[in-house]
């Protein structure tokens, strides 16, 4: 048995070495063929800021942030079998984003076997850079006072210089933006934290783009930090309404953008329809005071006794109109009323209609989006919503509309009949008490 092992071992080693040599040659041949498939490609360059076309400015963009020499050093790593994490960490952000872009461009032309693994390693390092940053630079929209949203994405930058260059490019598209330095992570207080990416959750911004205008990448907000409650925060039943906040911001940014383009009226109408649909389905925080029996419910609502007297805060405008201010979340409520002595209760849109009575309507987030809905529009919207509910809630066995969009078309028609242009003009506010 020992002799067999002795004489058979050398042959076995030779066979193993031959197999390894064959495998190495096969890998080298495959790599040569892959590089040949990529031979018509050159290293990526910085792409346009966005698809918006402005006369005489279509081809304007930022200057290169990675020179040709560095591209020749960094680019070939797209073919690494397992890219070294320490090498990735040695790159600056723009070099890392260039590498990420090169991987995507070349893999699209001809699949790179190690693409998924290496792309994830670079992407994860980018996420870590964002999580570990003390501050980021964010583009804010002067038209809304909130983070600027372009084609569904908020714009985040690691460097102030790049952010300011992006502001200059957006200005050519008639966007008035400003750069703000925002704290990524604040301290945890009483089990709750309020960093910048937590704030984005409340205003409904989930899609982010980093370093837009230079080498860039898109990611989700929840890849940076989980939504409140997913990481153990103390939650109550206070409404948040992130989808509504986003819809209001998106609508206001569109109607206040001083441009015209094909199909813009349709886009404005679609954004308005989405906004008012969400308004009708939302619950709001309403400032109020009461005398008499009142029971606070687990869902944040209030059940009043039959003899309870109550009053609502009223916003009086310059033209003597009176609106009840309502708020989508505690952040908006605290902008004006924190420590004011006013209580807060949660009511549905339908409930709030009953409170308006002799008032002119409601104003949503007076120190934020400031969306005004006159009383007659509130009633029309509620009636339209009830019709929509009836359309959606057809009993089983009823006739099924032909075509995928038949129900949606009926809903859109119903809402269209109730829509009127919202008055988004912000007047100077004077808050007054009003007995009701």
N, C-alpha and C positions, 0 to 999 in steps of 0.2 A: 504494500500500500504506500509506503514511504517512497519507494523508487518511482512509482507511478506519478506521485505528486511532484517528485523532483524533476522527472523528464517532461511531464506535461505542463509544468508551471511556466517555463520559458515560452512555449508555443502559445499558451493562453495569453501571456502578456503581449506577445507579438501581435496576436489577433486583435486584442483590445486597442493597442496603439494604432493599428491599421484602420480600425473602425473610427477612432477619434480623428485621424488624419482625413479620412473620407468625409466625415461630418463637417470638419473645418473647411475642406474644399467646397463642400456643398453650400455652406453658409456664405463663403466668400463669393461664390458664383451667384447666389441669390442676391447678395448685396450689390454686386456689379450690375445685375439685371435691373434692380430697383433704381439704382442711380442713373442707369441708362433711360429708364422710363421717366425720370425726373429731369433729364438733360435739357429740356427746353425751358425749364423754370429758372428764374433768378430769385435771389433772396427778396423777401417781401419789402415793400416800402410803406410809408404811412398813407392810410386811406382817407377819403373824405370824411368830414365831421358827421354828416348825415345825408340823406337823399334830397334835401331841399335844394331846389335850383333857383338862384337869384342871378338876374342878368349881370354879366361882366364879373361875376364872382364864383362861377361854377368850379373853377380849378384852384381856388385859393385854399391853402392849408398850412399846417405847421411845417417848419423845417425839420429835417431828419434829426432824430435823437440818438441814433446808433450809427456810427460811421462805418464805411465799407470794410475797414480793417477789422473792426470788432465783429461785423457780420460774418466775415470769413473765419473768424476764430470760434464764434458761438454756433453758427449755422450747422456745421457738420455733426453736432451732437444730436441732431434729430435722428441719426442712424444708430446711436448707442443702444446696445442691447438692454442695458439697465443703467440709466444716467445717474451719475454720482450726486447724491443729495448735497454734499458739501460744495460741489461745483455750482449747483443751482443757487445755494445760499450765498455764494460769492458774487453773484450778479446783482446789479442794481435793478430797480423796478422796470425801467424801460427795456433793459437788456432781457430780463425775464419775460416781459410781454412780447418782445421780438421773437424769442425762442418759441413761445407758445403759439404765436401766429405762424411762424415757419412750419412748425409741426402740423398745424391744421391745413395750411396751403398745400404742402407736399403730400400729406396723407390723402387729401382729396383727389389729387392727380393719380396716385398709385399707392395702395395701402402699405403702410409701414408696420411690420409685425409687432414692434414694441410700442406702437403709438399710444394705446390705451393706458398702459402702465406709466410711461414717461410723461404723458400729458397730465395725468392725474397728479404725479409728483410735483410738477411745476405749478399746476393750478392750486394744489394744497399749500404750497409755499406762499403763493400770492395771497391766499386767504389768511394765512398766519400773519403776513406782513400787515394786513388790514386790522386784524384782531388785536395785534400787539402795538399798533400805532397809538400814540397819545392823542393826536388830532388828525383830522383829514380836512381838505379844502373842498367846499361844496358850492355849486352854482345855485344861487337863489334868484327867483323871478320877481322883478319889481312889480309886475302886473298882479301878482297874488300875495307876495310876502312870504311865500313858502318855497321849499326846494324846487328848482326848475325841473320839469318833466318833459323830456323830448322823445317822441315816439315810444312812450311808455316807460322810459328809463330816467332815473335820477343820475346826475353826473357828479362823480366823486374823483378827487385828485390827491395824489401823494404830495405834490409840490405846488406851492402857490404860483410860481412862474408859469407852469403849464396851464393852471386854471385860468389865469389872467389872459393867456394867449387864446384860450377857448372862448372867453367872454368877448374878445375882439372879433373872433370869427362869427360867433352868434349874432353880434351886433350888425353884421352885414346882412343877416336874415331878419333884421328888424326886431330882434329880441333885446330887451333891456335887462341885463343880468348883473349880479354882483357876486364877488367871492367872499364866502364866510368860512372862518376857521372853526370847526366843530369838534367838541370833545367826544372821542370814541366811547369811552367807558367812564361813567361817574361812579362814586362810591355807593355801596349798598346801604340803604337806610331803612330800618324796620322791615327788612325782608324784601324791599323793592328797590329797583335801580332804574335810572333814567339816562342812559347814554344816547348818543345820536341815533344808533341803529334801532334802539328801542323806540325812540320817538317816531322813526319812519313807519313803524308798525301802526301807530295810532292814526297816521294820515294816509295809510293804505298804500305806501310805496314799497313794493316788493321786488321790483326789477331795478338793478343798478348797473352802471357801466363805469369802469375805472379808467381814468386818463384818456377820455374820449378826445379825439383830435390828434393824438399821438398813437403809439402802439397801445392797444386797449384790450379789455376783456369784459365780458358780461357775467354777472352772477346774481344770485338770489339773496335778498336780505337775510332770510333765515339760515343761510350758510354761514353768516357771520355771527348771529345771535338768534336764539330761539324766540318765538313769540311769548309774551308774558303768560305765565301759567305753565308753560312747557318746561320751565327750569325751577319750579317750586316757589314762584312768587305768590304772595297772599292776594287772592282775587276776591272781589265782591261782585255784586250784580250791577254795578255801574256800567252803563252802555259805553261802547268804544266806537262803533260805526266806522271802521277803517275803509270799507268799500265806498261808503257815502262820502267820506272826506276826500278820497281820491277822485271820485266822480265830480265833486264840486270844483276841486282844483283844476282838473282836466278841462272842464267846461269853461271856467273863468279864464284860464290861460288861452284857450282858443278864441273866445269872443273878444278878448282884449288884445289880441295879436293884430296889429294894423296892416294886414295884407289881404289880398284877394287871390284865389286860385280856383281851378276847376273843381266843382263839386263841394266847395267849402260850405255852402248853405246846408247841404245834406249831412256833412260831417258835424256841423254845429248842432243841427237838429237831433242827430243820433246821440250825441253826447248829452244834450239837454234831456232827452227822453230817458236815458240811463239814469241821470241824476234825479229827476222827479220821481221815477219809479222807486228808487231807493229811499227817497224822502218819505214817500207814502208808507213804506214797509218798515221804517225805523222807529226806535224809541229814543226819546230825548230827555235831557236833564232840564227841568224847568224851575227857575227861582220862584219861591213862593213863601208866604207866611200864613199861619192859620190860627184860629181860636176855636177850641172845642175838640171833640173826639177825633182822633186820627190814628190809624194803625199802619205802621210801616211793614210792608210785605217782604218776603224773602227775595223777590225778583227786583227790589228797588222801588216798586210802586207804593202808593199810599191808598188806604181805604178810609174814607171819611165817614163820620157819623152824619145822621140826617140834619142835625142842627149846627154843623161845623161851618164857621165863617172863614173865608180865606181870601187872600189878595195876591196878585201877581205883579212882578216887576214889569214896568212898561217903558219902552224906549220911545221918546218923543223926538221927531225929526224937525228940521227947519221949516218944513211946510205944514207943521202942526198935525202930522199923521202919527198915530200911535201903534207901535208894534210890540208884541210880547217876545222878548229874547229867549231863544231856546238853544241848547248846546248839545253837540254830538258826544262829548266826553268830558272827563274831569279836567283835562288840560285846558280846553277852551273855556270851561266854566271858571277856572281859577285865574284866568288872565285879567278879569275885571272884578270878580266877586269873592275871591279868596279873603276870608276874614271880614267880610262885609256885614255879617249878621243875617244874611238871607239863607234860608233853608233851601234844600233842593229835593225834588221828587222826580221820579221817572214816569213819563207818560208816553203813550203811543200817539202817532199823528192824529188818529181819529179822536182820541180823548182831547187833544189840544184844540181841535176845531170847536169843541163845546166851550172852551175857555175864552175864545176870541170874542165872541158876542159883539159888543159895540166897538171893539178895536178894529184896526185896519188890516191886521194880519200878523205874521210872525217874521222874525229875522233870525236866521240860523247862524250861530257863531258870530256875533256882532263885531268882535275884535279879531276875527279870522276871515273866513270867506265872505261873510256878510250877505248871504243870499236872502232876499226878501220874497216872501210869497204872500200876496194880498189875500184877503179873506175869501173873495169870490173864486180865486184860483185854487185855494185850499179845498173848497167844496167841490169844484169841478174835478180836481185831482182825485179826491176820495170817491166820487161817483164813478169816475173812469176806472179806478182801482177795483171797485166792486164788480164792474162789468168784466174786467180782466179775470178776476177770481172766478166769475161764473163761466168764462170761456175755458179756463184751465181745469175747472172742477166738473166737467161734464160727466154725467152718470154713465157707468158701464153699459154698453149696449147701444148708446146713442151713435148717430152717424159719425163715422171717422172722416175727417177732411182729407181730400186727396192731395198728395204732394207734401213734402217734408215741412215746408214753411207756411202751410195754410193757417195753422194756429198762431204762429208768430206774426203773420200778416194781419190777422184779426186783432191781436193785441196791440200791434203798432198803430193800426187805424184808430182804435179806441183811445189810446194815449195821445195820438196826434190831435184828436178833436179837443182834448183838454189842455193842450200845451199853449202857453203864451210866453212871450219873452220875459225872462226874469229880470227884475230891476236890481242889477248888481252895483249901482252907484252907491258909494259910501258917503253918507252925510255925517256931520259932526253930531255926536250922540249926547243926549241928556236923559239920564235915567230918572224916572219918577215912580213913586208908589201909586197904585190905583186900586181902590176898593172894588171888589166884584162879588 
